[in-house]
Amino acid sequence: MVKIRLKRFGSKKRPYYRIVVQDSRKPRDGTTIEEIGIYHPIEAEEKQIAFKEDRARYWLSVGAQPTDTVRKIFNKKNFTL
């Protein structure tokens, strides 16, 4: 199954995430199919989230399932699933 989930980057206590499309059987930081955005939780509110809405819609339309965290991130940006 294909999932839309977070891939962790950054150092200890300074997390930085990429929103990626990945096979659910792969490890969290393993190879990805496509990177569609970023999530930087310690930035200012308006700079925290950025993603390609058209690519997210495409992957959702072909059956990719977002994780709970990614679903919350999408809801913060008023992106309807």
Salt bridges, closest charged atoms under 4 A:
ASP23 OD2 - ARG25 NH2 2.87
ASP29 OD2 - ARG28 NH2 2.95
GLU34 OE2 - ARG55 NE 2.92
GLU35 OE2 - ARG18 NH1 3.25
GLU43 OE2 - HIS40 NE2 3.90
GLU53 OE1 - ARG57 NH2 3.95
